[in-house]
Amino acid sequence: MAKEHKDKPSAEGALIRELAEILNETGLTEVEMEREGLKLRVARQVTVTHAAPFAPMPAGALAPVVAPMALGAPAKPADAVNHPGTVKSPMVGTAYRAAEPGAAAFVDIGTRVAQGQTLLIIEAMKTMNHIPAPRAGTVTQVFVDNGQPVEFGEPLVVIE
């Protein structure tokens, strides 16, 4: 990376700050960009143990932070990732719990599901991907809200 002058940041430094801002604005944990042969990836570790107030970070700050939680969204217990009935996101995208705005959710806590039944939809690159139940059972936890961004491997629901 080019050496930065104290008064004027380098193009790479400005791009890193721009990517960090995108992370803060979207709540994502990583973003990657390629521009004019320069490939940059900015990532941060996010650990949510309970809902906490969101404090915006100054641009360029890449320290770990607690992501804002949507009101009403249950906190993800640490054991949810290892629970045998956890259905994890197979991709990065936006989760939708219903087929269209105003429609009933595909599943809620207590819903009995059959193997292959749609649990939710994840929109990725303008493609709607139905996420099927890997097995039959009862939904005991739902970790995402309608329209919430999700990361690869993030717990979505638990089926017992």
Chimera marker file (.cmm) of the C-alpha trace (Angstrom):
<marker_set name="trace">
<marker id="1" x="0.000" y="0.000" z="0.000" r="1" g="1" b="0" radius="0.5"/>
<marker id="2" x="1.267" y="3.508" z="-0.764" r="1" g="1" b="0" radius="0.5"/>
<marker id="3" x="2.558" y="5.631" z="2.092" r="1" g="1" b="0" radius="0.5"/>
<marker id="4" x="-0.118" y="8.056" z="3.294" r="1" g="1" b="0" radius="0.5"/>
<marker id="5" x="0.535" y="11.754" z="3.752" r="1" g="1" b="0" radius="0.5"/>
<marker id="6" x="-0.922" y="13.127" z="6.991" r="1" g="1" b="0" radius="0.5"/>
<marker id="7" x="-3.152" y="15.682" z="5.235" r="1" g="1" b="0" radius="0.5"/>
<marker id="8" x="-4.307" y="13.585" z="2.277" r="1" g="1" b="0" radius="0.5"/>
<marker id="9" x="-5.106" y="9.863" z="2.551" r="1" g="1" b="0" radius="0.5"/>
<marker id="10" x="-4.075" y="7.520" z="-0.262" r="1" g="1" b="0" radius="0.5"/>
<marker id="11" x="-6.648" y="6.157" z="-2.693" r="1" g="1" b="0" radius="0.5"/>
<marker id="12" x="-6.364" y="2.760" z="-0.972" r="1" g="1" b="0" radius="0.5"/>
<marker id="13" x="-6.934" y="4.332" z="2.451" r="1" g="1" b="0" radius="0.5"/>
<marker id="14" x="-10.002" y="6.185" z="1.184" r="1" g="1" b="0" radius="0.5"/>
<marker id="15" x="-11.358" y="2.967" z="-0.333" r="1" g="1" b="0" radius="0.5"/>
<marker id="16" x="-10.797" y="1.074" z="2.926" r="1" g="1" b="0" radius="0.5"/>
<marker id="17" x="-12.668" y="3.810" z="4.830" r="1" g="1" b="0" radius="0.5"/>
<marker id="18" x="-15.496" y="3.629" z="2.267" r="1" g="1" b="0" radius="0.5"/>
<marker id="19" x="-15.747" y="-0.163" z="2.678" r="1" g="1" b="0" radius="0.5"/>
<marker id="20" x="-15.707" y="0.181" z="6.475" r="1" g="1" b="0" radius="0.5"/>
<marker id="21" x="-18.595" y="2.657" z="6.211" r="1" g="1" b="0" radius="0.5"/>
<marker id="22" x="-20.528" y="0.127" z="4.128" r="1" g="1" b="0" radius="0.5"/>
<marker id="23" x="-19.970" y="-2.480" z="6.860" r="1" g="1" b="0" radius="0.5"/>
<marker id="24" x="-21.292" y="-0.085" z="9.500" r="1" g="1" b="0" radius="0.5"/>
<marker id="25" x="-24.316" y="0.998" z="7.438" r="1" g="1" b="0" radius="0.5"/>
<marker id="26" x="-25.399" y="-2.513" z="6.406" r="1" g="1" b="0" radius="0.5"/>
<marker id="27" x="-24.456" y="-4.538" z="9.474" r="1" g="1" b="0" radius="0.5"/>
<marker id="28" x="-22.503" y="-7.009" z="7.309" r="1" g="1" b="0" radius="0.5"/>
<marker id="29" x="-19.346" y="-8.582" z="8.693" r="1" g="1" b="0" radius="0.5"/>
<marker id="30" x="-17.282" y="-8.428" z="5.519" r="1" g="1" b="0" radius="0.5"/>
<marker id="31" x="-17.233" y="-6.746" z="2.132" r="1" g="1" b="0" radius="0.5"/>
<marker id="32" x="-14.911" y="-7.243" z="-0.821" r="1" g="1" b="0" radius="0.5"/>
<marker id="33" x="-14.294" y="-4.921" z="-3.759" r="1" g="1" b="0" radius="0.5"/>
<marker id="34" x="-12.076" y="-4.917" z="-6.810" r="1" g="1" b="0" radius="0.5"/>
<marker id="35" x="-11.293" y="-1.672" z="-8.591" r="1" g="1" b="0" radius="0.5"/>
<marker id="36" x="-8.666" y="-1.051" z="-11.287" r="1" g="1" b="0" radius="0.5"/>
<marker id="37" x="-6.741" y="-4.227" z="-10.470" r="1" g="1" b="0" radius="0.5"/>
<marker id="38" x="-6.733" y="-3.527" z="-6.707" r="1" g="1" b="0" radius="0.5"/>
<marker id="39" x="-8.667" y="-6.097" z="-4.679" r="1" g="1" b="0" radius="0.5"/>
<marker id="40" x="-9.587" y="-5.208" z="-1.074" r="1" g="1" b="0" radius="0.5"/>
<marker id="41" x="-11.475" y="-7.185" z="1.554" r="1" g="1" b="0" radius="0.5"/>
<marker id="42" x="-12.546" y="-5.552" z="4.806" r="1" g="1" b="0" radius="0.5"/>
<marker id="43" x="-13.917" y="-7.813" z="7.540" r="1" g="1" b="0" radius="0.5"/>
<marker id="44" x="-14.722" y="-7.602" z="11.204" r="1" g="1" b="0" radius="0.5"/>
<marker id="45" x="-15.613" y="-10.119" z="13.845" r="1" g="1" b="0" radius="0.5"/>
<marker id="46" x="-19.060" y="-9.673" z="15.369" r="1" g="1" b="0" radius="0.5"/>
<marker id="47" x="-20.081" y="-11.480" z="18.523" r="1" g="1" b="0" radius="0.5"/>
<marker id="48" x="-23.617" y="-10.863" z="19.739" r="1" g="1" b="0" radius="0.5"/>
<marker id="49" x="-24.274" y="-12.134" z="23.222" r="1" g="1" b="0" radius="0.5"/>
<marker id="50" x="-27.253" y="-9.899" z="23.960" r="1" g="1" b="0" radius="0.5"/>
<marker id="51" x="-29.059" y="-6.952" z="22.416" r="1" g="1" b="0" radius="0.5"/>
<marker id="52" x="-27.107" y="-3.753" z="22.991" r="1" g="1" b="0" radius="0.5"/>
<marker id="53" x="-27.642" y="-0.165" z="21.869" r="1" g="1" b="0" radius="0.5"/>
<marker id="54" x="-25.938" y="0.645" z="18.589" r="1" g="1" b="0" radius="0.5"/>
<marker id="55" x="-23.250" y="3.319" z="18.676" r="1" g="1" b="0" radius="0.5"/>
<marker id="56" x="-22.055" y="4.418" z="15.216" r="1" g="1" b="0" radius="0.5"/>
<marker id="57" x="-18.325" y="4.092" z="14.663" r="1" g="1" b="0" radius="0.5"/>
<marker id="58" x="-16.262" y="6.788" z="13.025" r="1" g="1" b="0" radius="0.5"/>
<marker id="59" x="-15.352" y="6.060" z="9.410" r="1" g="1" b="0" radius="0.5"/>
<marker id="60" x="-12.189" y="4.034" z="9.173" r="1" g="1" b="0" radius="0.5"/>
<marker id="61" x="-12.537" y="2.405" z="12.576" r="1" g="1" b="0" radius="0.5"/>
<marker id="62" x="-12.302" y="-1.344" z="12.072" r="1" g="1" b="0" radius="0.5"/>
<marker id="63" x="-12.472" y="-2.488" z="15.680" r="1" g="1" b="0" radius="0.5"/>
<marker id="64" x="-14.946" y="-5.279" z="16.502" r="1" g="1" b="0" radius="0.5"/>
<marker id="65" x="-18.386" y="-3.958" z="17.407" r="1" g="1" b="0" radius="0.5"/>
<marker id="66" x="-21.718" y="-5.387" z="18.448" r="1" g="1" b="0" radius="0.5"/>
<marker id="67" x="-24.121" y="-5.279" z="15.502" r="1" g="1" b="0" radius="0.5"/>
<marker id="68" x="-27.478" y="-3.594" z="16.028" r="1" g="1" b="0" radius="0.5"/>
<marker id="69" x="-30.293" y="-6.024" z="16.731" r="1" g="1" b="0" radius="0.5"/>
<marker id="70" x="-33.690" y="-5.493" z="15.181" r="1" g="1" b="0" radius="0.5"/>
<marker id="71" x="-36.359" y="-4.932" z="17.813" r="1" g="1" b="0" radius="0.5"/>
<marker id="72" x="-38.092" y="-8.168" z="18.600" r="1" g="1" b="0" radius="0.5"/>
<marker id="73" x="-35.320" y="-10.311" z="17.094" r="1" g="1" b="0" radius="0.5"/>
<marker id="74" x="-34.274" y="-12.997" z="19.535" r="1" g="1" b="0" radius="0.5"/>
<marker id="75" x="-30.603" y="-13.122" z="20.425" r="1" g="1" b="0" radius="0.5"/>
<marker id="76" x="-28.774" y="-16.098" z="18.944" r="1" g="1" b="0" radius="0.5"/>
<marker id="77" x="-27.491" y="-18.294" z="21.750" r="1" g="1" b="0" radius="0.5"/>
<marker id="78" x="-23.955" y="-19.546" z="21.228" r="1" g="1" b="0" radius="0.5"/>
<marker id="79" x="-25.157" y="-23.162" z="21.267" r="1" g="1" b="0" radius="0.5"/>
<marker id="80" x="-27.608" y="-22.532" z="18.379" r="1" g="1" b="0" radius="0.5"/>
<marker id="81" x="-24.754" y="-22.892" z="15.888" r="1" g="1" b="0" radius="0.5"/>
<marker id="82" x="-23.938" y="-26.363" z="17.238" r="1" g="1" b="0" radius="0.5"/>
<marker id="83" x="-27.544" y="-27.514" z="17.790" r="1" g="1" b="0" radius="0.5"/>
<marker id="84" x="-28.222" y="-30.530" z="15.543" r="1" g="1" b="0" radius="0.5"/>
<marker id="85" x="-31.544" y="-29.063" z="14.383" r="1" g="1" b="0" radius="0.5"/>
<marker id="86" x="-30.166" y="-25.674" z="13.371" r="1" g="1" b="0" radius="0.5"/>
<marker id="87" x="-30.750" y="-24.693" z="9.759" r="1" g="1" b="0" radius="0.5"/>
<marker id="88" x="-27.936" y="-22.375" z="8.678" r="1" g="1" b="0" radius="0.5"/>
<marker id="89" x="-27.888" y="-19.893" z="5.824" r="1" g="1" b="0" radius="0.5"/>
<marker id="90" x="-26.299" y="-21.422" z="2.727" r="1" g="1" b="0" radius="0.5"/>
<marker id="91" x="-25.458" y="-17.972" z="1.347" r="1" g="1" b="0" radius="0.5"/>
<marker id="92" x="-25.141" y="-14.257" z="2.008" r="1" g="1" b="0" radius="0.5"/>
<marker id="93" x="-28.312" y="-12.342" z="1.211" r="1" g="1" b="0" radius="0.5"/>
<marker id="94" x="-31.554" y="-10.921" z="2.552" r="1" g="1" b="0" radius="0.5"/>
<marker id="95" x="-33.922" y="-13.248" z="4.417" r="1" g="1" b="0" radius="0.5"/>
<marker id="96" x="-37.655" y="-13.057" z="3.830" r="1" g="1" b="0" radius="0.5"/>
<marker id="97" x="-39.999" y="-14.991" z="6.110" r="1" g="1" b="0" radius="0.5"/>
<marker id="98" x="-42.988" y="-14.651" z="3.755" r="1" g="1" b="0" radius="0.5"/>
<marker id="99" x="-43.557" y="-15.011" z="0.015" r="1" g="1" b="0" radius="0.5"/>
<marker id="100" x="-44.570" y="-11.346" z="-0.325" r="1" g="1" b="0" radius="0.5"/>
<marker id="101" x="-45.102" y="-8.272" z="1.859" r="1" g="1" b="0" radius="0.5"/>
<marker id="102" x="-48.167" y="-8.668" z="4.070" r="1" g="1" b="0" radius="0.5"/>
<marker id="103" x="-48.376" y="-12.443" z="3.556" r="1" g="1" b="0" radius="0.5"/>
<marker id="104" x="-48.216" y="-14.905" z="6.445" r="1" g="1" b="0" radius="0.5"/>
<marker id="105" x="-44.764" y="-16.176" z="7.394" r="1" g="1" b="0" radius="0.5"/>
<marker id="106" x="-43.738" y="-19.576" z="5.983" r="1" g="1" b="0" radius="0.5"/>
<marker id="107" x="-43.010" y="-20.777" z="9.533" r="1" g="1" b="0" radius="0.5"/>
<marker id="108" x="-43.236" y="-19.488" z="13.095" r="1" g="1" b="0" radius="0.5"/>
<marker id="109" x="-42.241" y="-20.992" z="16.428" r="1" g="1" b="0" radius="0.5"/>
<marker id="110" x="-44.386" y="-24.083" z="16.942" r="1" g="1" b="0" radius="0.5"/>
<marker id="111" x="-44.992" y="-24.747" z="13.222" r="1" g="1" b="0" radius="0.5"/>
<marker id="112" x="-44.739" y="-28.445" z="12.229" r="1" g="1" b="0" radius="0.5"/>
<marker id="113" x="-42.753" y="-28.773" z="9.018" r="1" g="1" b="0" radius="0.5"/>
<marker id="114" x="-42.223" y="-31.597" z="6.542" r="1" g="1" b="0" radius="0.5"/>
<marker id="115" x="-38.855" y="-32.331" z="4.961" r="1" g="1" b="0" radius="0.5"/>
<marker id="116" x="-38.433" y="-30.075" z="1.929" r="1" g="1" b="0" radius="0.5"/>
<marker id="117" x="-41.031" y="-27.516" z="3.088" r="1" g="1" b="0" radius="0.5"/>
<marker id="118" x="-39.962" y="-23.882" z="2.537" r="1" g="1" b="0" radius="0.5"/>
<marker id="119" x="-38.784" y="-22.265" z="5.777" r="1" g="1" b="0" radius="0.5"/>
<marker id="120" x="-37.926" y="-18.881" z="4.285" r="1" g="1" b="0" radius="0.5"/>
<marker id="121" x="-36.472" y="-17.237" z="1.190" r="1" g="1" b="0" radius="0.5"/>
<marker id="122" x="-33.022" y="-15.707" z="0.857" r="1" g="1" b="0" radius="0.5"/>
<marker id="123" x="-32.592" y="-13.162" z="-1.896" r="1" g="1" b="0" radius="0.5"/>
<marker id="124" x="-29.077" y="-13.150" z="-3.315" r="1" g="1" b="0" radius="0.5"/>
<marker id="125" x="-28.101" y="-11.300" z="-6.480" r="1" g="1" b="0" radius="0.5"/>
<marker id="126" x="-31.794" y="-10.673" z="-7.312" r="1" g="1" b="0" radius="0.5"/>
<marker id="127" x="-32.537" y="-14.399" z="-7.150" r="1" g="1" b="0" radius="0.5"/>
<marker id="128" x="-35.088" y="-15.747" z="-4.673" r="1" g="1" b="0" radius="0.5"/>
<marker id="129" x="-33.698" y="-18.937" z="-3.099" r="1" g="1" b="0" radius="0.5"/>
<marker id="130" x="-36.188" y="-21.077" z="-1.162" r="1" g="1" b="0" radius="0.5"/>
<marker id="131" x="-34.578" y="-22.590" z="1.937" r="1" g="1" b="0" radius="0.5"/>
<marker id="132" x="-36.125" y="-26.032" z="2.539" r="1" g="1" b="0" radius="0.5"/>
<marker id="133" x="-36.458" y="-27.880" z="5.835" r="1" g="1" b="0" radius="0.5"/>
<marker id="134" x="-33.728" y="-30.552" z="5.904" r="1" g="1" b="0" radius="0.5"/>
<marker id="135" x="-35.997" y="-32.821" z="7.981" r="1" g="1" b="0" radius="0.5"/>
<marker id="136" x="-39.479" y="-32.993" z="9.451" r="1" g="1" b="0" radius="0.5"/>
<marker id="137" x="-40.094" y="-31.596" z="12.923" r="1" g="1" b="0" radius="0.5"/>
<marker id="138" x="-41.294" y="-28.576" z="14.881" r="1" g="1" b="0" radius="0.5"/>
<marker id="139" x="-39.760" y="-25.114" z="14.581" r="1" g="1" b="0" radius="0.5"/>
<marker id="140" x="-38.579" y="-24.179" z="18.088" r="1" g="1" b="0" radius="0.5"/>
<marker id="141" x="-36.596" y="-21.026" z="17.310" r="1" g="1" b="0" radius="0.5"/>
<marker id="142" x="-36.556" y="-18.418" z="14.535" r="1" g="1" b="0" radius="0.5"/>
<marker id="143" x="-33.489" y="-16.156" z="14.475" r="1" g="1" b="0" radius="0.5"/>
<marker id="144" x="-34.235" y="-13.807" z="11.557" r="1" g="1" b="0" radius="0.5"/>
<marker id="145" x="-36.727" y="-11.056" z="10.881" r="1" g="1" b="0" radius="0.5"/>
<marker id="146" x="-38.301" y="-10.308" z="7.527" r="1" g="1" b="0" radius="0.5"/>
<marker id="147" x="-35.879" y="-8.306" z="5.348" r="1" g="1" b="0" radius="0.5"/>
<marker id="148" x="-32.876" y="-8.968" z="7.591" r="1" g="1" b="0" radius="0.5"/>
<marker id="149" x="-29.430" y="-9.398" z="5.981" r="1" g="1" b="0" radius="0.5"/>
<marker id="150" x="-27.878" y="-12.808" z="6.690" r="1" g="1" b="0" radius="0.5"/>
<marker id="151" x="-24.347" y="-14.174" z="6.408" r="1" g="1" b="0" radius="0.5"/>
<marker id="152" x="-23.205" y="-17.574" z="5.180" r="1" g="1" b="0" radius="0.5"/>
<marker id="153" x="-23.513" y="-20.126" z="8.003" r="1" g="1" b="0" radius="0.5"/>
<marker id="154" x="-25.679" y="-17.869" z="10.178" r="1" g="1" b="0" radius="0.5"/>
<marker id="155" x="-28.365" y="-19.761" z="12.149" r="1" g="1" b="0" radius="0.5"/>
<marker id="156" x="-31.834" y="-19.191" z="10.653" r="1" g="1" b="0" radius="0.5"/>
<marker id="157" x="-34.170" y="-21.572" z="12.516" r="1" g="1" b="0" radius="0.5"/>
<marker id="158" x="-34.042" y="-24.618" z="14.771" r="1" g="1" b="0" radius="0.5"/>
<marker id="159" x="-36.154" y="-27.689" z="13.963" r="1" g="1" b="0" radius="0.5"/>
<marker id="160" x="-36.584" y="-30.341" z="16.671" r="1" g="1" b="0" radius="0.5"/>
<link id1="1" id2="2" r="1" g="1" b="0" radius="0.2"/>
<link id1="2" id2="3" r="1" g="1" b="0" radius="0.2"/>
<link id1="3" id2="4" r="1" g="1" b="0" radius="0.2"/>
<link id1="4" id2="5" r="1" g="1" b="0" radius="0.2"/>
<link id1="5" id2="6" r="1" g="1" b="0" radius="0.2"/>
<link id1="6" id2="7" r="1" g="1" b="0" radius="0.2"/>
<link id1="7" id2="8" r="1" g="1" b="0" radius="0.2"/>
<link id1="8" id2="9" r="1" g="1" b="0" radius="0.2"/>
<link id1="9" id2="10" r="1" g="1" b="0" radius="0.2"/>
<link id1="10" id2="11" r="1" g="1" b="0" radius="0.2"/>
<link id1="11" id2="12" r="1" g="1" b="0" radius="0.2"/>
<link id1="12" id2="13" r="1" g="1" b="0" radius="0.2"/>
<link id1="13" id2="14" r="1" g="1" b="0" radius="0.2"/>
<link id1="14" id2="15" r="1" g="1" b="0" radius="0.2"/>
<link id1="15" id2="16" r="1" g="1" b="0" radius="0.2"/>
<link id1="16" id2="17" r="1" g="1" b="0" radius="0.2"/>
<link id1="17" id2="18" r="1" g="1" b="0" radius="0.2"/>
<link id1="18" id2="19" r="1" g="1" b="0" radius="0.2"/>
<link id1="19" id2="20" r="1" g="1" b="0" radius="0.2"/>
<link id1="20" id2="21" r="1" g="1" b="0" radius="0.2"/>
<link id1="21" id2="22" r="1" g="1" b="0" radius="0.2"/>
<link id1="22" id2="23" r="1" g="1" b="0" radius="0.2"/>
<link id1="23" id2="24" r="1" g="1" b="0" radius="0.2"/>
<link id1="24" id2="25" r="1" g="1" b="0" radius="0.2"/>
<link id1="25" id2="26" r="1" g="1" b="0" radius="0.2"/>
<link id1="26" id2="27" r="1" g="1" b="0" radius="0.2"/>
<link id1="27" id2="28" r="1" g="1" b="0" radius="0.2"/>
<link id1="28" id2="29" r="1" g="1" b="0" radius="0.2"/>
<link id1="29" id2="30" r="1" g="1" b="0" radius="0.2"/>
<link id1="30" id2="31" r="1" g="1" b="0" radius="0.2"/>
<link id1="31" id2="32" r="1" g="1" b="0" radius="0.2"/>
<link id1="32" id2="33" r="1" g="1" b="0" radius="0.2"/>
<link id1="33" id2="34" r="1" g="1" b="0" radius="0.2"/>
<link id1="34" id2="35" r="1" g="1" b="0" radius="0.2"/>
<link id1="35" id2="36" r="1" g="1" b="0" radius="0.2"/>
<link id1="36" id2="37" r="1" g="1" b="0" radius="0.2"/>
<link id1="37" id2="38" r="1" g="1" b="0" radius="0.2"/>
<link id1="38" id2="39" r="1" g="1" b="0" radius="0.2"/>
<link id1="39" id2="40" r="1" g="1" b="0" radius="0.2"/>
<link id1="40" id2="41" r="1" g="1" b="0" radius="0.2"/>
<link id1="41" id2="42" r="1" g="1" b="0" radius="0.2"/>
<link id1="42" id2="43" r="1" g="1" b="0" radius="0.2"/>
<link id1="43" id2="44" r="1" g="1" b="0" radius="0.2"/>
<link id1="44" id2="45" r="1" g="1" b="0" radius="0.2"/>
<link id1="45" id2="46" r="1" g="1" b="0" radius="0.2"/>
<link id1="46" id2="47" r="1" g="1" b="0" radius="0.2"/>
<link id1="47" id2="48" r="1" g="1" b="0" radius="0.2"/>
<link id1="48" id2="49" r="1" g="1" b="0" radius="0.2"/>
<link id1="49" id2="50" r="1" g="1" b="0" radius="0.2"/>
<link id1="50" id2="51" r="1" g="1" b="0" radius="0.2"/>
<link id1="51" id2="52" r="1" g="1" b="0" radius="0.2"/>
<link id1="52" id2="53" r="1" g="1" b="0" radius="0.2"/>
<link id1="53" id2="54" r="1" g="1" b="0" radius="0.2"/>
<link id1="54" id2="55" r="1" g="1" b="0" radius="0.2"/>
<link id1="55" id2="56" r="1" g="1" b="0" radius="0.2"/>
<link id1="56" id2="57" r="1" g="1" b="0" radius="0.2"/>
<link id1="57" id2="58" r="1" g="1" b="0" radius="0.2"/>
<link id1="58" id2="59" r="1" g="1" b="0" radius="0.2"/>
<link id1="59" id2="60" r="1" g="1" b="0" radius="0.2"/>
<link id1="60" id2="61" r="1" g="1" b="0" radius="0.2"/>
<link id1="61" id2="62" r="1" g="1" b="0" radius="0.2"/>
<link id1="62" id2="63" r="1" g="1" b="0" radius="0.2"/>
<link id1="63" id2="64" r="1" g="1" b="0" radius="0.2"/>
<link id1="64" id2="65" r="1" g="1" b="0" radius="0.2"/>
<link id1="65" id2="66" r="1" g="1" b="0" radius="0.2"/>
<link id1="66" id2="67" r="1" g="1" b="0" radius="0.2"/>
<link id1="67" id2="68" r="1" g="1" b="0" radius="0.2"/>
<link id1="68" id2="69" r="1" g="1" b="0" radius="0.2"/>
<link id1="69" id2="70" r="1" g="1" b="0" radius="0.2"/>
<link id1="70" id2="71" r="1" g="1" b="0" radius="0.2"/>
<link id1="71" id2="72" r="1" g="1" b="0" radius="0.2"/>
<link id1="72" id2="73" r="1" g="1" b="0" radius="0.2"/>
<link id1="73" id2="74" r="1" g="1" b="0" radius="0.2"/>
<link id1="74" id2="75" r="1" g="1" b="0" radius="0.2"/>
<link id1="75" id2="76" r="1" g="1" b="0" radius="0.2"/>
<link id1="76" id2="77" r="1" g="1" b="0" radius="0.2"/>
<link id1="77" id2="78" r="1" g="1" b="0" radius="0.2"/>
<link id1="78" id2="79" r="1" g="1" b="0" radius="0.2"/>
<link id1="79" id2="80" r="1" g="1" b="0" radius="0.2"/>
<link id1="80" id2="81" r="1" g="1" b="0" radius="0.2"/>
<link id1="81" id2="82" r="1" g="1" b="0" radius="0.2"/>
<link id1="82" id2="83" r="1" g="1" b="0" radius="0.2"/>
<link id1="83" id2="84" r="1" g="1" b="0" radius="0.2"/>
<link id1="84" id2="85" r="1" g="1" b="0" radius="0.2"/>
<link id1="85" id2="86" r="1" g="1" b="0" radius="0.2"/>
<link id1="86" id2="87" r="1" g="1" b="0" radius="0.2"/>
<link id1="87" id2="88" r="1" g="1" b="0" radius="0.2"/>
<link id1="88" id2="89" r="1" g="1" b="0" radius="0.2"/>
<link id1="89" id2="90" r="1" g="1" b="0" radius="0.2"/>
<link id1="90" id2="91" r="1" g="1" b="0" radius="0.2"/>
<link id1="91" id2="92" r="1" g="1" b="0" radius="0.2"/>
<link id1="92" id2="93" r="1" g="1" b="0" radius="0.2"/>
<link id1="93" id2="94" r="1" g="1" b="0" radius="0.2"/>
<link id1="94" id2="95" r="1" g="1" b="0" radius="0.2"/>
<link id1="95" id2="96" r="1" g="1" b="0" radius="0.2"/>
<link id1="96" id2="97" r="1" g="1" b="0" radius="0.2"/>
<link id1="97" id2="98" r="1" g="1" b="0" radius="0.2"/>
<link id1="98" id2="99" r="1" g="1" b="0" radius="0.2"/>
<link id1="99" id2="100" r="1" g="1" b="0" radius="0.2"/>
<link id1="100" id2="101" r="1" g="1" b="0" radius="0.2"/>
<link id1="101" id2="102" r="1" g="1" b="0" radius="0.2"/>
<link id1="102" id2="103" r="1" g="1" b="0" radius="0.2"/>
<link id1="103" id2="104" r="1" g="1" b="0" radius="0.2"/>
<link id1="104" id2="105" r="1" g="1" b="0" radius="0.2"/>
<link id1="105" id2="106" r="1" g="1" b="0" radius="0.2"/>
<link id1="106" id2="107" r="1" g="1" b="0" radius="0.2"/>
<link id1="107" id2="108" r="1" g="1" b="0" radius="0.2"/>
<link id1="108" id2="109" r="1" g="1" b="0" radius="0.2"/>
<link id1="109" id2="110" r="1" g="1" b="0" radius="0.2"/>
<link id1="110" id2="111" r="1" g="1" b="0" radius="0.2"/>
<link id1="111" id2="112" r="1" g="1" b="0" radius="0.2"/>
<link id1="112" id2="113" r="1" g="1" b="0" radius="0.2"/>
<link id1="113" id2="114" r="1" g="1" b="0" radius="0.2"/>
<link id1="114" id2="115" r="1" g="1" b="0" radius="0.2"/>
<link id1="115" id2="116" r="1" g="1" b="0" radius="0.2"/>
<link id1="116" id2="117" r="1" g="1" b="0" radius="0.2"/>
<link id1="117" id2="118" r="1" g="1" b="0" radius="0.2"/>
<link id1="118" id2="119" r="1" g="1" b="0" radius="0.2"/>
<link id1="119" id2="120" r="1" g="1" b="0" radius="0.2"/>
<link id1="120" id2="121" r="1" g="1" b="0" radius="0.2"/>
<link id1="121" id2="122" r="1" g="1" b="0" radius="0.2"/>
<link id1="122" id2="123" r="1" g="1" b="0" radius="0.2"/>
<link id1="123" id2="124" r="1" g="1" b="0" radius="0.2"/>
<link id1="124" id2="125" r="1" g="1" b="0" radius="0.2"/>
<link id1="125" id2="126" r="1" g="1" b="0" radius="0.2"/>
<link id1="126" id2="127" r="1" g="1" b="0" radius="0.2"/>
<link id1="127" id2="128" r="1" g="1" b="0" radius="0.2"/>
<link id1="128" id2="129" r="1" g="1" b="0" radius="0.2"/>
<link id1="129" id2="130" r="1" g="1" b="0" radius="0.2"/>
<link id1="130" id2="131" r="1" g="1" b="0" radius="0.2"/>
<link id1="131" id2="132" r="1" g="1" b="0" radius="0.2"/>
<link id1="132" id2="133" r="1" g="1" b="0" radius="0.2"/>
<link id1="133" id2="134" r="1" g="1" b="0" radius="0.2"/>
<link id1="134" id2="135" r="1" g="1" b="0" radius="0.2"/>
<link id1="135" id2="136" r="1" g="1" b="0" radius="0.2"/>
<link id1="136" id2="137" r="1" g="1" b="0" radius="0.2"/>
<link id1="137" id2="138" r="1" g="1" b="0" radius="0.2"/>
<link id1="138" id2="139" r="1" g="1" b="0" radius="0.2"/>
<link id1="139" id2="140" r="1" g="1" b="0" radius="0.2"/>
<link id1="140" id2="141" r="1" g="1" b="0" radius="0.2"/>
<link id1="141" id2="142" r="1" g="1" b="0" radius="0.2"/>
<link id1="142" id2="143" r="1" g="1" b="0" radius="0.2"/>
<link id1="143" id2="144" r="1" g="1" b="0" radius="0.2"/>
<link id1="144" id2="145" r="1" g="1" b="0" radius="0.2"/>
<link id1="145" id2="146" r="1" g="1" b="0" radius="0.2"/>
<link id1="146" id2="147" r="1" g="1" b="0" radius="0.2"/>
<link id1="147" id2="148" r="1" g="1" b="0" radius="0.2"/>
<link id1="148" id2="149" r="1" g="1" b="0" radius="0.2"/>
<link id1="149" id2="150" r="1" g="1" b="0" radius="0.2"/>
<link id1="150" id2="151" r="1" g="1" b="0" radius="0.2"/>
<link id1="151" id2="152" r="1" g="1" b="0" radius="0.2"/>
<link id1="152" id2="153" r="1" g="1" b="0" radius="0.2"/>
<link id1="153" id2="154" r="1" g="1" b="0" radius="0.2"/>
<link id1="154" id2="155" r="1" g="1" b="0" radius="0.2"/>
<link id1="155" id2="156" r="1" g="1" b="0" radius="0.2"/>
<link id1="156" id2="157" r="1" g="1" b="0" radius="0.2"/>
<link id1="157" id2="158" r="1" g="1" b="0" radius="0.2"/>
<link id1="158" id2="159" r="1" g="1" b="0" radius="0.2"/>
<link id1="159" id2="160" r="1" g="1" b="0" radius="0.2"/>
</marker_set>
